[in-house]
Amino acid sequence: QGNSADGQSKSASCAACHGANGKATNSIYPNLAGQNAEYLALSLHAYKKGGRSGGQAGVMQAFTASLSDQDISDLAAYYASLAPLK
Amino acid sequence: QGNSADGQSKSASCAACHGANGKATNSIYPNLAGQNAEYLALSLHAYKKGGRSGGQAGVMQAFTASLSDQDISDLAAYYASLAPLK
């Protein structure tokens, strides 16, 4: 089970691309605010295992390499908790 | 350039999992409403080329196999145009 507050404290390096409020700073990156926590966790695990290539997959694989399962659950819970922005 | 109205007419098979309004019917699928069009197109091309594995990648690869570049741009424009839902 992810802890959203812990996720926020772990999200500093994510904010550069995904925005402090989960709205991406560039439209080639996904907005994360209000996304489904389970899907977010699945995606982070996929990047970590090298299951995604193309686009920014290389960058994401580098960022996720050091994340524990709990880190992933916390980050997923945090971004899912944010109100989606238009 | 994607055409959102054309995208809507091509989105029937997407709605089963991603919802008629772009809010996924299951939390292991991503919500698409209000996502960045460029990111959506990158993702669809990645699935089509087999650049993603794990989770529902196999299903997505099957769905995207028959999509043209214009179809992908139209679908991306359509889902990006929808108001994100909490």
N, CA and C atoms of all chains as a GROMACS GRO file, in nm:
protein
  516
    1GLN      N    1   0.085  -0.120   0.000
    1GLN     CA    2   0.000   0.000   0.000
    1GLN      C    3   0.089   0.125   0.000
    2GLY      N    4   0.062   0.218  -0.092
    2GLY     CA    5   0.145   0.336  -0.102
    2GLY      C    6   0.102   0.444  -0.004
    3ASN      N    7   0.203   0.520   0.041
    3ASN     CA    8   0.175   0.633   0.132
    3ASN      C    9   0.199   0.763   0.056
    4SER      N   10   0.094   0.839   0.036
    4SER     CA   11   0.100   0.958  -0.049
    4SER      C   12   0.195   1.065   0.006
    5ALA      N   13   0.197   1.082   0.139
    5ALA     CA   14   0.286   1.183   0.198
    5ALA      C   15   0.432   1.143   0.177
    6ASP      N   16   0.460   1.015   0.198
    6ASP     CA   17   0.597   0.967   0.172
    6ASP      C   18   0.630   0.986   0.024
    7GLY      N   19   0.530   0.960  -0.061
    7GLY     CA   20   0.552   0.975  -0.204
    7GLY      C   21   0.588   1.118  -0.240
    8GLN      N   22   0.520   1.211  -0.176
    8GLN     CA   23   0.551   1.353  -0.205
    8GLN      C   24   0.696   1.383  -0.172
    9SER      N   25   0.742   1.330  -0.059
    9SER     CA   26   0.879   1.361  -0.017
    9SER      C   27   0.981   1.295  -0.112
   10LYS      N   28   0.937   1.192  -0.184
   10LYS     CA   29   1.029   1.122  -0.276
   10LYS      C   30   1.017   1.174  -0.419
   11SER      N   31   0.932   1.274  -0.441
   11SER     CA   32   0.900   1.312  -0.579
   11SER      C   33   0.982   1.427  -0.635
   12ALA      N   34   1.080   1.474  -0.555
   12ALA     CA   35   1.156   1.592  -0.598
   12ALA      C   36   1.214   1.572  -0.738
   13SER      N   37   1.276   1.459  -0.764
   13SER     CA   38   1.343   1.442  -0.894
   13SER      C   39   1.241   1.421  -1.005
   14CYS      N   40   1.119   1.386  -0.970
   14CYS     CA   41   1.017   1.365  -1.075
   14CYS      C   42   0.963   1.499  -1.126
   15ALA      N   43   0.962   1.597  -1.033
   15ALA     CA   44   0.896   1.725  -1.063
   15ALA      C   45   0.960   1.798  -1.180
   16ALA      N   46   1.087   1.774  -1.205
   16ALA     CA   47   1.156   1.847  -1.313
   16ALA      C   48   1.084   1.828  -1.446
   17CYS      N   49   1.034   1.704  -1.469
   17CYS     CA   50   0.966   1.676  -1.596
   17CYS      C   51   0.814   1.669  -1.577
   18HIS      N   52   0.771   1.613  -1.464
   18HIS     CA   53   0.628   1.589  -1.447
   18HIS      C   54   0.558   1.704  -1.373
   19GLY      N   55   0.638   1.810  -1.337
   19GLY     CA   56   0.577   1.928  -1.275
   19GLY      C   57   0.555   1.909  -1.127
   20ALA      N   58   0.563   2.017  -1.052
   20ALA     CA   59   0.543   2.012  -0.906
   20ALA      C   60   0.401   1.970  -0.873
   21ASN      N   61   0.308   1.994  -0.966
   21ASN     CA   62   0.168   1.959  -0.940
   21ASN      C   63   0.122   1.841  -1.026
   22GLY      N   64   0.217   1.773  -1.089
   22GLY     CA   65   0.182   1.655  -1.167
   22GLY      C   66   0.137   1.687  -1.308
   23LYS      N   67   0.151   1.816  -1.348
   23LYS     CA   68   0.120   1.853  -1.488
   23LYS      C   69   0.254   1.874  -1.557
   24ALA      N   70   0.279   1.791  -1.657
   24ALA     CA   71   0.411   1.783  -1.720
   24ALA      C   72   0.459   1.919  -1.771
   25THR      N   73   0.592   1.938  -1.760
   25THR     CA   74   0.653   2.064  -1.805
   25THR      C   75   0.671   2.065  -1.957
   26ASN      N   76   0.651   1.948  -2.021
   26ASN     CA   77   0.669   1.938  -2.167
   26ASN      C   78   0.567   1.836  -2.216
   27SER      N   79   0.506   1.861  -2.332
   27SER     CA   80   0.394   1.773  -2.369
   27SER      C   81   0.437   1.636  -2.421
   28ILE      N   82   0.570   1.612  -2.428
   28ILE     CA   83   0.611   1.474  -2.461
   28ILE      C   84   0.617   1.388  -2.335
   29TYR      N   85   0.597   1.453  -2.218
   29TYR     CA   86   0.593   1.377  -2.093
   29TYR      C   87   0.447   1.365  -2.049
   30PRO      N   88   0.414   1.258  -1.978
   30PRO     CA   89   0.274   1.245  -1.934
   30PRO      C   90   0.244   1.331  -1.811
   31ASN      N   91   0.122   1.386  -1.810
   31ASN     CA   92   0.070   1.440  -1.684
   31ASN      C   93   0.045   1.321  -1.592
   32LEU      N   94   0.075   1.335  -1.465
   32LEU     CA   95   0.057   1.224  -1.371
   32LEU      C   96  -0.054   1.251  -1.271
   33ALA      N   97  -0.091   1.378  -1.254
   33ALA     CA   98  -0.192   1.413  -1.152
   33ALA      C   99  -0.323   1.340  -1.180
   34GLY      N  100  -0.373   1.268  -1.081
   34GLY     CA  101  -0.502   1.199  -1.094
   34GLY      C  102  -0.499   1.072  -1.175
   35GLN      N  103  -0.379   1.028  -1.215
   35GLN     CA  104  -0.369   0.902  -1.289
   35GLN      C  105  -0.394   0.786  -1.192
   36ASN      N  106  -0.430   0.670  -1.241
   36ASN     CA  107  -0.459   0.555  -1.154
   36ASN      C  108  -0.331   0.503  -1.088
   37ALA      N  109  -0.334   0.489  -0.956
   37ALA     CA  110  -0.214   0.446  -0.881
   37ALA      C  111  -0.163   0.312  -0.931
   38GLU      N  112  -0.253   0.218  -0.955
   38GLU     CA  113  -0.208   0.085  -1.000
   38GLU      C  114  -0.137   0.094  -1.134
   39TYR      N  115  -0.194   0.177  -1.226
   39TYR     CA  116  -0.128   0.191  -1.356
   39TYR      C  117   0.008   0.258  -1.340
   40LEU      N  118   0.015   0.362  -1.256
   40LEU     CA  119   0.143   0.430  -1.234
   40LEU      C  120   0.248   0.332  -1.182
   41ALA      N  121   0.208   0.249  -1.084
   41ALA     CA  122   0.304   0.152  -1.029
   41ALA      C  123   0.348   0.052  -1.136
   42LEU      N  124   0.251   0.004  -1.216
   42LEU     CA  125   0.285  -0.090  -1.325
   42LEU      C  126   0.387  -0.027  -1.420
   43SER      N  127   0.364   0.103  -1.451
   43SER     CA  128   0.455   0.171  -1.545
   43SER      C  129   0.594   0.186  -1.485
   44LEU      N  130   0.601   0.226  -1.359
   44LEU     CA  131   0.733   0.243  -1.295
   44LEU      C  132   0.809   0.110  -1.290
   45HIS      N  133   0.737   0.004  -1.256
   45HIS     CA  134   0.802  -0.129  -1.253
   45HIS      C  135   0.849  -0.168  -1.395
   46ALA      N  136   0.767  -0.134  -1.496
   46ALA     CA  137   0.804  -0.168  -1.634
   46ALA      C  138   0.931  -0.093  -1.674
   47TYR      N  139   0.936   0.036  -1.640
   47TYR     CA  140   1.058   0.112  -1.673
   47TYR      C  141   1.178   0.052  -1.600
   48LYS      N  142   1.158   0.018  -1.471
   48LYS     CA  143   1.269  -0.033  -1.388
   48LYS      C  144   1.324  -0.162  -1.448
   49LYS      N  145   1.234  -0.247  -1.500
   49LYS     CA  146   1.277  -0.378  -1.555
   49LYS      C  147   1.324  -0.366  -1.700
   50GLY      N  148   1.316  -0.244  -1.755
   50GLY     CA  149   1.358  -0.227  -1.895
   50GLY      C  150   1.252  -0.275  -1.991
   51GLY      N  151   1.126  -0.274  -1.945
   51GLY     CA  152   1.016  -0.324  -2.030
   51GLY      C  153   0.962  -0.218  -2.123
   52ARG      N  154   1.020  -0.101  -2.120
   52ARG     CA  155   0.975   0.006  -2.210
   52ARG      C  156   1.096   0.067  -2.279
   53SER      N  157   1.080   0.092  -2.410
   53SER     CA  158   1.191   0.158  -2.482
   53SER      C  159   1.130   0.269  -2.566
   54GLY      N  160   1.214   0.352  -2.619
   54GLY     CA  161   1.166   0.465  -2.700
   54GLY      C  162   1.133   0.584  -2.612
   55GLY      N  163   1.121   0.700  -2.674
   55GLY     CA  164   1.088   0.823  -2.600
   55GLY      C  165   1.186   0.844  -2.486
   56GLN      N  166   1.134   0.872  -2.368
   56GLN     CA  167   1.220   0.901  -2.253
   56GLN      C  168   1.244   0.776  -2.168
   57ALA      N  169   1.222   0.656  -2.227
   57ALA     CA  170   1.231   0.533  -2.148
   57ALA      C  171   1.368   0.520  -2.082
   58GLY      N  172   1.473   0.562  -2.154
   58GLY     CA  173   1.608   0.552  -2.098
   58GLY      C  174   1.623   0.636  -1.973
   59VAL      N  175   1.568   0.756  -1.979
   59VAL     CA  176   1.575   0.846  -1.863
   59VAL      C  177   1.497   0.784  -1.747
   60MET      N  178   1.378   0.733  -1.780
   60MET     CA  179   1.293   0.677  -1.674
   60MET      C  180   1.359   0.552  -1.614
   61GLN      N  181   1.426   0.475  -1.698
   61GLN     CA  182   1.491   0.354  -1.643
   61GLN      C  183   1.600   0.395  -1.544
   62ALA      N  184   1.672   0.502  -1.576
   62ALA     CA  185   1.778   0.549  -1.484
   62ALA      C  186   1.717   0.595  -1.352
   63PHE      N  187   1.606   0.669  -1.362
   63PHE     CA  188   1.543   0.722  -1.240
   63PHE      C  189   1.483   0.609  -1.155
   64THR      N  190   1.428   0.509  -1.221
   64THR     CA  191   1.357   0.405  -1.144
   64THR      C  192   1.450   0.297  -1.090
   65ALA      N  193   1.573   0.291  -1.146
   65ALA     CA  194   1.666   0.184  -1.107
   65ALA      C  195   1.685   0.179  -0.956
   66SER      N  196   1.687   0.297  -0.891
   66SER     CA  197   1.718   0.300  -0.747
   66SER      C  198   1.592   0.298  -0.660
   67LEU      N  199   1.475   0.289  -0.721
   67LEU     CA  200   1.351   0.293  -0.642
   67LEU      C  201   1.317   0.154  -0.587
   68SER      N  202   1.279   0.152  -0.459
   68SER     CA  203   1.232   0.026  -0.399
   68SER      C  204   1.085   0.008  -0.436
   69ASP      N  205   1.030  -0.110  -0.409
   69ASP     CA  206   0.888  -0.135  -0.434
   69ASP      C  207   0.803  -0.036  -0.354
   70GLN      N  208   0.846  -0.006  -0.231
   70GLN     CA  209   0.769   0.087  -0.147
   70GLN      C  210   0.776   0.229  -0.204
   71ASP      N  211   0.896   0.266  -0.252
   71ASP     CA  212   0.909   0.399  -0.316
   71ASP      C  213   0.808   0.410  -0.431
   72ILE      N  214   0.802   0.305  -0.511
   72ILE     CA  215   0.713   0.305  -0.628
   72ILE      C  216   0.567   0.316  -0.584
   73SER      N  217   0.529   0.240  -0.482
   73SER     CA  218   0.390   0.247  -0.433
   73SER      C  219   0.360   0.386  -0.377
   74ASP      N  220   0.457   0.445  -0.305
   74ASP     CA  221   0.436   0.578  -0.246
   74ASP      C  222   0.422   0.685  -0.354
   75LEU      N  223   0.512   0.680  -0.455
   75LEU     CA  224   0.505   0.779  -0.564
   75LEU      C  225   0.374   0.766  -0.641
   76ALA      N  226   0.334   0.641  -0.664
   76ALA     CA  227   0.208   0.617  -0.738
   76ALA      C  228   0.089   0.672  -0.658
   77ALA      N  229   0.090   0.648  -0.526
   77ALA     CA  230  -0.020   0.697  -0.441
   77ALA      C  231  -0.021   0.850  -0.441
   78TYR      N  232   0.097   0.909  -0.436
   78TYR     CA  233   0.105   1.056  -0.432
   78TYR      C  234   0.046   1.118  -0.559
   79TYR      N  235   0.095   1.075  -0.676
   79TYR     CA  236   0.046   1.138  -0.799
   79TYR      C  237  -0.102   1.108  -0.823
   80ALA      N  238  -0.146   0.989  -0.784
   80ALA     CA  239  -0.289   0.956  -0.801
   80ALA      C  240  -0.375   1.046  -0.713
   81SER      N  241  -0.317   1.094  -0.602
   81SER     CA  242  -0.395   1.176  -0.508
   81SER      C  243  -0.411   1.321  -0.556
   82LEU      N  244  -0.330   1.361  -0.654
   82LEU     CA  245  -0.336   1.500  -0.700
   82LEU      C  246  -0.455   1.521  -0.792
   83ALA      N  247  -0.517   1.641  -0.781
   83ALA     CA  248  -0.629   1.672  -0.869
   83ALA      C  249  -0.577   1.688  -1.011
   84PRO      N  250  -0.639   1.620  -1.109
   84PRO     CA  251  -0.594   1.635  -1.247
   84PRO      C  252  -0.615   1.779  -1.294
   85LEU      N  253  -0.521   1.829  -1.372
   85LEU     CA  254  -0.527   1.968  -1.417
   85LEU      C  255  -0.546   1.970  -1.568
   86LYS      N  256  -0.621   2.065  -1.620
   86LYS     CA  257  -0.642   2.072  -1.766
   86LYS      C  258  -0.526   2.148  -1.828
   87GLN      N  259  -0.093   1.663  -3.776
   87GLN     CA  260  -0.182   1.726  -3.680
   87GLN      C  261  -0.305   1.637  -3.660
   88GLY      N  262  -0.343   1.609  -3.535
   88GLY     CA  263  -0.457   1.522  -3.510
   88GLY      C  264  -0.588   1.596  -3.515
   89ASN      N  265  -0.691   1.523  -3.557
   89ASN     CA  266  -0.825   1.581  -3.560
   89ASN      C  267  -0.909   1.513  -3.452
   90SER      N  268  -0.950   1.590  -3.354
   90SER     CA  269  -1.017   1.535  -3.236
   90SER      C  270  -1.150   1.468  -3.271
   91ALA      N  271  -1.226   1.528  -3.362
   91ALA     CA  272  -1.356   1.470  -3.399
   91ALA      C  273  -1.335   1.335  -3.469
   92ASP      N  274  -1.235   1.330  -3.559
   92ASP     CA  275  -1.204   1.202  -3.624
   92ASP      C  276  -1.158   1.102  -3.519
   93GLY      N  277  -1.082   1.154  -3.420
   93GLY     CA  278  -1.033   1.066  -3.314
   93GLY      C  279  -1.148   1.004  -3.236
   94GLN      N  280  -1.249   1.086  -3.209
   94GLN     CA  281  -1.364   1.032  -3.136
   94GLN      C  282  -1.430   0.918  -3.212
   95SER      N  283  -1.442   0.936  -3.344
   95SER     CA  284  -1.510   0.832  -3.423
   95SER      C  285  -1.425   0.704  -3.430
   96LYS      N  286  -1.295   0.718  -3.403
   96LYS     CA  287  -1.207   0.599  -3.408
   96LYS      C  288  -1.185   0.538  -3.270
   97SER      N  289  -1.250   0.593  -3.167
   97SER     CA  290  -1.215   0.553  -3.030
   97SER      C  291  -1.305   0.445  -2.971
   98ALA      N  292  -1.396   0.393  -3.053
   98ALA     CA  293  -1.493   0.295  -3.000
   98ALA      C  294  -1.422   0.180  -2.929
   99SER      N  295  -1.319   0.124  -2.992
   99SER     CA  296  -1.256   0.004  -2.931
   99SER      C  297  -1.171   0.043  -2.811
  100CYS      N  298  -1.137   0.168  -2.799
  100CYS     CA  299  -1.055   0.212  -2.684
  100CYS      C  300  -1.141   0.222  -2.557
  101ALA      N  301  -1.269   0.259  -2.580
  101ALA     CA  302  -1.357   0.292  -2.468
  101ALA      C  303  -1.379   0.175  -2.372
  102ALA      N  304  -1.367   0.054  -2.423
  102ALA     CA  305  -1.393  -0.064  -2.339
  102ALA      C  306  -1.304  -0.062  -2.214
  103CYS      N  307  -1.179  -0.019  -2.233
  103CYS     CA  308  -1.086  -0.017  -2.119
  103CYS      C  309  -1.062   0.125  -2.068
  104HIS      N  310  -1.057   0.222  -2.159
  104HIS     CA  311  -1.022   0.358  -2.119
  104HIS      C  312  -1.145   0.443  -2.090
  105GLY      N  313  -1.265   0.383  -2.102
  105GLY     CA  314  -1.387   0.455  -2.066
  105GLY      C  315  -1.435   0.546  -2.177
  106ALA      N  316  -1.566   0.564  -2.187
  106ALA     CA  317  -1.624   0.650  -2.291
  106ALA      C  318  -1.578   0.795  -2.271
  107ASN      N  319  -1.542   0.831  -2.147
  107ASN     CA  320  -1.501   0.969  -2.120
  107ASN      C  321  -1.352   0.979  -2.088
  108GLY      N  322  -1.279   0.872  -2.118
  108GLY     CA  323  -1.134   0.876  -2.097
  108GLY      C  324  -1.092   0.847  -1.955
  109LYS      N  325  -1.188   0.803  -1.871
  109LYS     CA  326  -1.154   0.761  -1.734
  109LYS      C  327  -1.163   0.609  -1.732
  110ALA      N  328  -1.048   0.546  -1.706
  110ALA     CA  329  -1.035   0.402  -1.724
  110ALA      C  330  -1.138   0.324  -1.643
  111THR      N  331  -1.180   0.212  -1.700
  111THR     CA  332  -1.280   0.127  -1.635
  111THR      C  333  -1.216   0.039  -1.529
  112ASN      N  334  -1.082   0.035  -1.526
  112ASN     CA  335  -1.010  -0.049  -1.430
  112ASN      C  336  -0.881   0.025  -1.395
  113SER      N  337  -0.840   0.022  -1.269
  113SER     CA  338  -0.728   0.110  -1.229
  113SER      C  339  -0.591   0.058  -1.274
  114ILE      N  340  -0.590  -0.058  -1.342
  114ILE     CA  341  -0.460  -0.098  -1.399
  114ILE      C  342  -0.442  -0.036  -1.538
  115TYR      N  343  -0.549   0.028  -1.588
  115TYR     CA  344  -0.539   0.100  -1.716
  115TYR      C  345  -0.524   0.250  -1.688
  116PRO      N  346  -0.456   0.322  -1.776
  116PRO     CA  347  -0.443   0.466  -1.754
  116PRO      C  348  -0.569   0.544  -1.793
  117ASN      N  349  -0.598   0.648  -1.712
  117ASN     CA  350  -0.694   0.747  -1.758
  117ASN      C  351  -0.628   0.822  -1.873
  118LEU      N  352  -0.703   0.854  -1.976
  118LEU     CA  353  -0.645   0.923  -2.091
  118LEU      C  354  -0.696   1.067  -2.103
  119ALA      N  355  -0.810   1.097  -2.040
  119ALA     CA  356  -0.870   1.231  -2.055
  119ALA      C  357  -0.773   1.338  -2.008
  120GLY      N  358  -0.745   1.436  -2.093
  120GLY     CA  359  -0.658   1.548  -2.058
  120GLY      C  360  -0.510   1.516  -2.057
  121GLN      N  361  -0.473   1.396  -2.103
  121GLN     CA  362  -0.331   1.363  -2.114
  121GLN      C  363  -0.270   1.442  -2.230
  122ASN      N  364  -0.138   1.460  -2.231
  122ASN     CA  365  -0.074   1.536  -2.339
  122ASN      C  366  -0.079   1.459  -2.470
  123ALA      N  367  -0.124   1.525  -2.576
  123ALA     CA  368  -0.141   1.459  -2.706
  123ALA      C  369  -0.008   1.402  -2.757
  124GLU      N  370   0.099   1.478  -2.741
  124GLU     CA  371   0.228   1.428  -2.791
  124GLU      C  372   0.270   1.301  -2.718
  125TYR      N  373   0.247   1.301  -2.583
  125TYR     CA  374   0.283   1.180  -2.508
  125TYR      C  375   0.195   1.063  -2.550
  126LEU      N  376   0.066   1.088  -2.568
  126LEU     CA  377  -0.024   0.980  -2.610
  126LEU      C  378   0.021   0.921  -2.744
  127ALA      N  379   0.057   1.009  -2.838
  127ALA     CA  380   0.100   0.959  -2.970
  127ALA      C  381   0.230   0.879  -2.955
  128LEU      N  382   0.324   0.930  -2.873
  128LEU     CA  383   0.450   0.856  -2.852
  128LEU      C  384   0.421   0.716  -2.796
  129SER      N  385   0.326   0.711  -2.700
  129SER     CA  386   0.293   0.582  -2.638
  129SER      C  387   0.232   0.486  -2.740
  130LEU      N  388   0.138   0.537  -2.819
  130LEU     CA  389   0.073   0.450  -2.918
  130LEU      C  390   0.176   0.398  -3.020
  131HIS      N  391   0.265   0.486  -3.064
  131HIS     CA  392   0.369   0.440  -3.158
  131HIS      C  393   0.460   0.335  -3.091
  132ALA      N  394   0.490   0.358  -2.961
  132ALA     CA  395   0.576   0.262  -2.890
  132ALA      C  396   0.509   0.125  -2.881
  133TYR      N  397   0.379   0.126  -2.848
  133TYR     CA  398   0.306  -0.004  -2.843
  133TYR      C  399   0.307  -0.068  -2.981
  134LYS      N  400   0.282   0.011  -3.085
  134LYS     CA  401   0.271  -0.042  -3.222
  134LYS      C  402   0.403  -0.107  -3.264
  135LYS      N  403   0.516  -0.044  -3.222
  135LYS     CA  404   0.648  -0.097  -3.263
  135LYS      C  405   0.695  -0.208  -3.169
  136GLY      N  406   0.614  -0.239  -3.068
  136GLY     CA  407   0.657  -0.342  -2.972
  136GLY      C  408   0.758  -0.290  -2.873
  137GLY      N  409   0.757  -0.158  -2.850
  137GLY     CA  410   0.857  -0.098  -2.760
  137GLY      C  411   0.815  -0.102  -2.615
  138ARG      N  412   0.701  -0.164  -2.588
  138ARG     CA  413   0.656  -0.175  -2.450
  138ARG      C  414   0.613  -0.319  -2.423
  139SER      N  415   0.654  -0.370  -2.306
  139SER     CA  416   0.609  -0.505  -2.270
  139SER      C  417   0.559  -0.501  -2.126
  140GLY      N  418   0.499  -0.606  -2.084
  140GLY     CA  419   0.444  -0.611  -1.949
  140GLY      C  420   0.304  -0.551  -1.943
  141GLY      N  421   0.234  -0.581  -1.836
  141GLY     CA  422   0.099  -0.527  -1.819
  141GLY      C  423   0.013  -0.561  -1.939
  142GLN      N  424  -0.057  -0.462  -1.990
  142GLN     CA  425  -0.148  -0.486  -2.104
  142GLN      C  426  -0.080  -0.455  -2.239
  143ALA      N  427   0.054  -0.454  -2.240
  143ALA     CA  428   0.124  -0.414  -2.363
  143ALA      C  429   0.084  -0.502  -2.481
  144GLY      N  430   0.065  -0.630  -2.454
  144GLY     CA  431   0.028  -0.722  -2.562
  144GLY      C  432  -0.106  -0.684  -2.624
  145VAL      N  433  -0.201  -0.650  -2.538
  145VAL     CA  434  -0.334  -0.608  -2.587
  145VAL      C  435  -0.319  -0.480  -2.668
  146MET      N  436  -0.240  -0.386  -2.612
  146MET     CA  437  -0.224  -0.257  -2.680
  146MET      C  438  -0.153  -0.275  -2.814
  147GLN      N  439  -0.057  -0.366  -2.817
  147GLN     CA  440   0.013  -0.388  -2.945
  147GLN      C  441  -0.085  -0.439  -3.051
  148ALA      N  442  -0.176  -0.527  -3.009
  148ALA     CA  443  -0.275  -0.581  -3.104
  148ALA      C  444  -0.367  -0.468  -3.154
  149PHE      N  445  -0.410  -0.382  -3.060
  149PHE     CA  446  -0.501  -0.274  -3.100
  149PHE      C  447  -0.432  -0.172  -3.190
  150THR      N  448  -0.304  -0.146  -3.163
  150THR     CA  449  -0.237  -0.040  -3.238
  150THR      C  450  -0.183  -0.088  -3.373
  151ALA      N  451  -0.172  -0.219  -3.387
  151ALA     CA  452  -0.110  -0.274  -3.510
  151ALA      C  453  -0.177  -0.219  -3.636
  152SER      N  454  -0.310  -0.199  -3.631
  152SER     CA  455  -0.383  -0.159  -3.752
  152SER      C  456  -0.400  -0.007  -3.762
  153LEU      N  457  -0.344   0.068  -3.666
  153LEU     CA  458  -0.364   0.213  -3.668
  153LEU      C  459  -0.264   0.281  -3.761
  154SER      N  460  -0.312   0.375  -3.840
  154SER     CA  461  -0.222   0.455  -3.923
  154SER      C  462  -0.166   0.569  -3.838
  155ASP      N  463  -0.066   0.638  -3.890
  155ASP     CA  464  -0.010   0.753  -3.818
  155ASP      C  465  -0.120   0.857  -3.793
  156GLN      N  466  -0.208   0.876  -3.893
  156GLN     CA  467  -0.316   0.975  -3.878
  156GLN      C  468  -0.415   0.930  -3.769
  157ASP      N  469  -0.446   0.799  -3.769
  157ASP     CA  470  -0.535   0.746  -3.665
  157ASP      C  471  -0.478   0.778  -3.527
  158ILE      N  472  -0.346   0.755  -3.513
  158ILE     CA  473  -0.279   0.777  -3.385
  158ILE      C  474  -0.286   0.925  -3.347
  159SER      N  475  -0.260   1.013  -3.442
  159SER     CA  476  -0.267   1.157  -3.414
  159SER      C  477  -0.409   1.199  -3.376
  160ASP      N  478  -0.508   1.143  -3.448
  160ASP     CA  479  -0.648   1.179  -3.420
  160ASP      C  480  -0.691   1.130  -3.280
  161LEU      N  481  -0.655   1.005  -3.247
  161LEU     CA  482  -0.692   0.950  -3.116
  161LEU      C  483  -0.624   1.030  -3.004
  162ALA      N  484  -0.497   1.066  -3.026
  162ALA     CA  485  -0.423   1.144  -2.925
  162ALA      C  486  -0.489   1.280  -2.905
  163ALA      N  487  -0.527   1.343  -3.017
  163ALA     CA  488  -0.592   1.476  -3.008
  163ALA      C  489  -0.726   1.464  -2.935
  164TYR      N  490  -0.798   1.358  -2.965
  164TYR     CA  491  -0.930   1.340  -2.903
  164TYR      C  492  -0.918   1.327  -2.751
  165TYR      N  493  -0.835   1.234  -2.706
  165TYR     CA  494  -0.826   1.212  -2.560
  165TYR      C  495  -0.764   1.333  -2.489
  166ALA      N  496  -0.672   1.400  -2.554
  166ALA     CA  497  -0.613   1.521  -2.494
  166ALA      C  498  -0.718   1.630  -2.477
  167SER      N  499  -0.820   1.627  -2.564
  167SER     CA  500  -0.922   1.733  -2.562
  167SER      C  501  -1.024   1.713  -2.451
  168LEU      N  502  -1.026   1.592  -2.393
  168LEU     CA  503  -1.129   1.564  -2.291
  168LEU      C  504  -1.087   1.623  -2.156
  169ALA      N  505  -1.185   1.672  -2.082
  169ALA     CA  506  -1.154   1.727  -1.949
  169ALA      C  507  -1.113   1.612  -1.858
  170PRO      N  508  -0.998   1.627  -1.787
  170PRO     CA  509  -0.957   1.520  -1.696
  170PRO      C  510  -1.059   1.504  -1.583
  171LEU      N  511  -1.082   1.381  -1.544
  171LEU     CA  512  -1.183   1.353  -1.442
  171LEU      C  513  -1.115   1.297  -1.319
  172LYS      N  514  -1.162   1.333  -1.200
  172LYS     CA  515  -1.100   1.281  -1.076
  172LYS      C  516  -1.160   1.144  -1.045
   0.00000   0.00000   0.00000
